[in-house]
């Protein structure tokens, strides 16, 4: 295993949040345009703690999404600086917690902290592990020419090329058609 379970979960959530933008989403729409879409994402990813469910929170989470998309592909040293900035801004103080059936894992904010802040800090804490392990190559952007999705490559040899099977199949079909013509 490259990363701990909570790090993998945070990285996968970070990618899922980043991929709600129209140019990366499966629907081609902004999949984080409404409070109900945010609610569904919070439920699906079992996010605990404060959730205000209002327009201010939605705007803050959308801003966090933009910030996380920006840091995703940064080189290692720049990523370390961006992670430190996020942790500093939140006055993050890591501590071990166990809740909702999950075993011990790290939180670095209060459960009462704003949702977007908790999302950013959880992502930053996961990115700490990525930087420390020198595994930034695992934070990938989809190779499909018509997709801007991001994903965590957890394959054994870090050889995954596409954010989803859908993108991989689409590109394989295009390559097949090109060879056949």
C-alpha positions, -999 to +999 in steps of 0.1 A: +000+000+000+013+034-010-008+055+013-030+049+044-068+045+039-077+079+051-051+095+028-065+075-002-100+086+007-090+122+010-072+122-023-100+104-040-125+129-026-102+158-038-103+143-073-141+138-072-146+174-060-122+187-087-140+167-114-174+184-107-164+212-132-181+210-166-149+203-185-142+172-163-177+160-153-194+130-169-225+151-176-206+180-191-224+203-166-212+219-134-220+191-109-216+215-080-240+242-090-267+237-063-270+231-026-287+198-033-257+186-054-234+196-026-256+178-001-255+146-023-217+148-025-214+152+013-237+122+018-220+101-008-185+108+007-198+105+043-185+139+053-189+145+090-191+178+110-207+211+103-227+215+071-247+247+068-264+239+035-266+275+023-254+296-006-224+309+013-212+274+020-217+264-016-197+293-028-169+285-004-168+249-015-168+259-051-138+282-043-121+253-026-127+232-057-109+258-078-080+260-054-076+222-053-077+220-091-049+246-091-026+227-067-033+192-082-005+193-108+020+215-091+056+202-089+066+188-056+083+218-041+054+242-051+029+217-039+046+216-005+043+254-003+006+253-013-001+227+013+017+248+040-004+278+029-037+259+033-027+245+067-014+279+079-046+297+068-067+272+088-045+272+118-046+234+114-037+214+144-036+176+136-052+152+160-064+116+159-101+110+159-124+080+156-160+085+146-190+071+126-175+036+125-142+048+110-110+037+129-084+062+141-075+088+115-063+124+114-084+156+114-067+189+116-097+212+121-126+213+145-159+195+133-174+230+137-150+245+111-167+256+078-171+227+054-148+242+027-121+247+052-123+211+064-122+199+028-091+220+020-074+209+052-082+172+047-068+175+011-037+193+024-031+166+050-034+139+024-010+159+001+015+160+030+018+122+026+021+125-012+049+150-009+067+131+019+065+099-001+077+117-033+047+104-051+033+135-068+034+115-101+003+097-087-018+129-089-027+126-126-046+144-153-066+124-178-048+117-210-081+118-230-078+148-254-114+159-246-113+155-208-098+177-180-105+152-153-080+144-125-075+112-106-052+094-081-032+067-098-030+039-072-019+013-098+012-007-088+034+008-114+017+042-117+008+035-153-029+045-154-036+070-182-073+079-179-096+092-152-123+066-159-130+035-179-153+057-200-124+079-211-101+049-217-128+031-238-135+063-258-099+068-266-094+031-275-124+033-299-110+064-315-076+048-320-092+017-335-113+038-359-082+057-370-063+025-377-092+010-396-096+039-419 
